[in-house]
């Protein structure tokens, strides 16, 4: 969250006194959109800061079903998240903004190269939190200069239900995979918002255009959608590779393939992507180092190497140990691992992190089932209950699923 508190000592263009705040010209909404476009936003719409009963109930149902998994922060700040005015009672309007990050190639192509890691499109570039927040702050400063308004800006990490707000504002609609879909940009929009105490005229909401299509539901490797428009994060690969701490459920590991950070399957499958556009902002250009990186190289990263290699990207937020867990899972899922891949996994059996050692146990047993006895002997003195839990599971059918 970022807030403009200080008043600028300038004469506002649109408002000469606070008494005129409720008499903004109808064209002011267009002025906001024009300024947003100058700052690099691809779409800008406005919605009332009042709550939405359907979105609120959907959130409560999601939490009640425990579909949020380990994301306790969703439950802890549920009331604030339920409605913009719960977060900031003075808010009257929300300016919802989107930045297109459409890829220039098929995001799913790398799934066939099982010796490489697949990183979600959004994470193969500079951290969008930083980029979008700079743009939001610039728009907020402009709004203050024009109106003397109070403003707050949010991007992703605050308790704001951005996708329902974006749908009500007209940026797109929440598809059956619960993600936002745009008729102009397909699946690929970063979202941010500017809350203000100005009573701005809202845009019309977008309607649902999914029809009978179930492409996003059908492609999900882990069946993370219990029903259309509902997701169980505990089965979602994006959640499992980014948010989930500890070991991933054994039944899900083989389904993760070589996805090591996030998952684009349901996004990429959407037919509305035929209208998608490549990202225009040069700062959002895909970085070659993160396009199908070599799994052996990644497995060798220590903490300093991990932070250096992923500097400036959202991947760094996950931390080295969880990321190497994902890499080892991908190595264990390889179609035809070579000796070098097995050696890379074996090297992690002595890692300082118990989650890495335990992941190496699972991966090596998948690659070389004949080593199970040696694994038990070699790690008999390991002090970690997590490692011993993996060792005890090596006789089960789960290991060769």
N, C-alpha and C positions, 0 to 999 in steps of 0.2 A: 504494500500500500504506500502511496505517496500523496501528499496533500499540499495544496497551495494555501498558505495562511496569510502571508503578507500581501497587503494591498499595494498595487503599483501606483506611483504618483503620476499617472497620465490620465488624459481625458478619454473615456471610452467612446468608441465610434458609434455604438448602437444605443447606449444608455447614458443619459446625462445625470440621472439620479436613481437611487435605489427604488424610489416610488414607481418608476417606469418598468421595473423588472417583469411585471406581468403583462406588459404591452409590447413584447418583442414583435417586430414585423414578421410576416409570414415567410419572407425570403431569408430570414436568419438561419433557418435550418439548412438551406442551400449553401449559405456562406460557410457553415460548419463543414459540410461535405467537401466544398472546394478547398478549404484549408487542410482538411485531412488528406485529400488527394495530393496536395503540394508536399505534404510531409511523407508521402510514400505509402499511405494506406490504400488498399485496393477497393474497399467498400466501407461505407459509413452509414449507419442508420440509428434511429432514436426510438427508445421505448420508455414507457412510464416506469418509475422506480417502485411502484406498488407490487405486491406479491402476486403469484399465479397459483391458484389452488391446485391445479393438476400437477404442476411441477413440484410443489411442496409435498403433495401426497406421494408422488413418485419417489422423492428422496426418502421420505419416512419409510416407505415400503422396502426400498433398497437396503436401508440400514437394518430394519426389523428382520429381513431375511438373511442378514449377515453376509450379503453379497459384496460388502466392501472389504472383506478379508482383514488384513492387518492395517488398513488405512484408518487408524483410530481417529486421526484428525478430522475425518469426515463426520464421525459421530460426535466428537467433542464440540464441534462448532456448527452442529446441524441447525440450530435455531437461527444463527446469523446467516447461514447459507440459504435458508428457506425463502428469504425475501430480501431484496436490496435494502428496504427501509428497516429491516431488523439489524442489518450491519451498520447503517448510518441513517438514523431517523429523519434527518433534515433533507435527505435526498428526494428530489422530485422527478428527475429524469436520468436515464442512463444512455450515454452515447456508446453504442457498440461498434467496434471496428475490426476489420479483418485484413490480414496481409497474406497474399497468395504465396504458397511455397511449392507449387506444382513441380514434380520431377520431370526431367526430359527423357526418361527411359522407363521401362517396365520395372517397378519396384520389386516384383516377385522373381525376376530372372535369376537372381543369385541363389535362390533356394535349390537350384540344380547343381551348384558347385559346392558340394558338401565339405570340401577341405577349406572353404572360406566362410567367414562369418557374415551374417546379414544383419545390418543395422537399419533401424527404421529411418525412412526418408527425412523426417524432421530433425533427427539427431546427427545427420551427416553434414552438419553445417554449424555456424556459430550459434551459440545459445540464444534462442529466440526471446527468452525472458528479457535479456539485456537489450536486444535490438528493439523489441516492441515497446518496452518501458520508456526508452528515450523518445520514441515517437509520441507516445501517450503524454509524456510530460510536456513536450513541445506544444501539442494541441491544447493541453490544459492551460499552459501559460497564455496562449493566444486567447482562449475563452475568457480568462480572467481579465486580460487587457481590454477586451471588448465589452465586458458586462459587469465586472467587479463581482463575479460569482464565486461561490465556494465550490471547490472541486476536490475529488480524490480519484486516483488512477489505480487500476488493478490489472494484473496479468497472471492468470493461472494459479498462483500460489495462495491467493486470498480466498476466503469463504464466499465465493460468488458462483452461482450456477450459470456459467457463461453460455452454454449451449441452449438452454431454454430461453434465456434472454435474447440470444442472437436470433432464434426462431421468431420470437414475438416482435423483434425489431425488423425482421424481413431479410436478414442476411442469408437465410437458408432454412432448412427444416431438419429435425432430428430423424435420421433414418432408422430402419429396423435394427441397425447395429448400435444405436444410441448416439452415433457421431453426427456432426453437422454435415449436411449435403447442400451444396450451392448449385443453382442452375448455370452459373457463370464460371465457377471454379472447381466444380466437382467436390472431391473430398479434402481438398488441400487448402485450408484456411487456418492461420494462426489468429486467435481471438484476444482482444483486449477491451477494456472498458474505461470510460470516464464518467464517474458519478458527479452530478451537480445538483445544487439546490434551485436551479432554474427550472421553471415549468415550460419545457420545450414541447412543441407539437410532435407527437409520435408518428412514426411510419407505420404502414400496414404490415401485419404479421404475414409470414410466408405459410402457405399450406403444404400439406404432405403430398409428395409426388412419387412415392415409392410404388404405389399400385400393388400388383400381385407379385412383384419381383422379390425373390429371397436369396439373391446371389451372395449377399454379404453373410447371411446366416449359414448358407450351405458350404462356404469355403472355409469356415473357421476350423482349424485343426483340432481344437480341444473341446468343441461343442460348448462354447462359453455363453451361448444365448439360450436360456431356458424357454424363452418365448420371444416373438418379435417385439422390439422396443424395450427389451429387458436384457441386462447383462449380469452375469455372475463373475465378478472380477477375479475370484479365486481360481477360475479356470482360464483366464485371459492371459495370453503370452506376454502382452505388454506389461500387465501387472506383475506377472511372475518374474520377468527379467529385470524389472526396474524397482518395484515397490516391495516385493516380498522378501522378507529376511529369512535366513536359515535355508534349509534344504527344500527344494520343490518336491511335491508329492511324486512318488516313484511312477505312478500310473501316467503322469503327465509328461515326464521327462522325454520319453521317446517321441512324443508328439510335437515337441518344440523344434525338432530338426536342427538347423544351424542358425536359428534366430537368436542372436546374442544380446540384442538390446531393442526391445519393442517388437511390434508386429504390424505389418501394413496389409495383411491379407484381406480383411473385410473392407478396408478403405479402397484398395486397388480394384476389388471386384465390382465396385459400383458402376453400373452403366452410365451414370451421369458424368463420369470422368471423360466421356467423349467431348465434353465442352471444356475440360480443364485446360488451363494455360500454364506455360512455364513461368517460374518465378522471375520477376523483373528486377528485384533489388539485388544488386551485385553482392551485398553483404550476406545474402542468403544462398549464394552459390554453393553447390555440393562440393565437398572437399574430397579429393581423390584418395587420400589416405584411408578414408572411412568407407569406401565403396568396396565391399567384399574383401576385407583384410584377411591376411593369412592367420589361421588359427594357431599354428605353432608359435609364430611371433607374438601373438597376443598372450598366449599361455605363459610366456616367460617374463611378462611385465611385473616388476616389483611395484611398490607403492609410488615411489618417485617416478619411475618410468611411466606408470599408468597416468599419473597427474600431468606429466609433461606431454604425453602423446595425445591426451584428450583435453588439453588446456583450451578453455573457451567454448567447450561444447556442453550440452546437458548431460552427457554420459558421465562426466566427472562427478556429478552429484551422487551417483549410485555408490561409488566407492570401489576400490580395487578388488576386494575379496568377493563381493557379490558378482562383479563382472567376470572375474576368473571362474567362478562357479558356472556362469553361463557358457563361457568358452569351453570348459571341460565337458559340459553337457553336450555341446555341439560336437566335440571330438568323439564322445561316446556314441553319437548318432551317425557318424560317418559311414558311407556306403562301403568303402574299401580302404581302411586306414593302412598306411605304410608303416614301416618300422620307425621312422622318424616321428610319426604322430603318437605311436605308443610310447616312445621314449619321452616325448614331451609331457605326456600324462604321468608317466612314472616319476618324472622329476618333481611333480607337485605332491607326491606322497609324503614328502618331508617339509612341506610348506608350513610356515608359522601359523597360518589360519586353519582352524579346524574345519570350517566349511569348505575350504579348498581341498584339504586332504580327503575329506569324506566324498567330495565330488570326484576326485581322482580315483578313489576306490571304485565307485560306480562305473565310471567311464572305462577304466582299464579292464574291469570284469566283463563289460560289454564287448570290448575289442578282443580280449584274450581270455575267454572263460577258463582256459587251462591254468591261468595264474591265480585262481581263487584261493587255492591252498597256500600258495606263497604269500598272498596278501594277508591272510589270517595270521600266518606265522610272523611275518615281518612287522605287522602293526599290533601284535598282541600286547605290547607294553604302552601303546598310545593312551594318553590320559583322557582323551576326549570321548564322552558318551555319544556324541554325534557320529564320530568315526566308527565306534563299535556298533552302533545301530545299523550303519551301512554294511559292515562286515557280517552282521548276523542275518542280513537279508539276502546274502549272495546265493543261497540255495533256492530261493523262491523263483517262481516263473516270471516275476516282475523284471528281473535283471536281463532277461533275454526277450522281453516283449517287443 
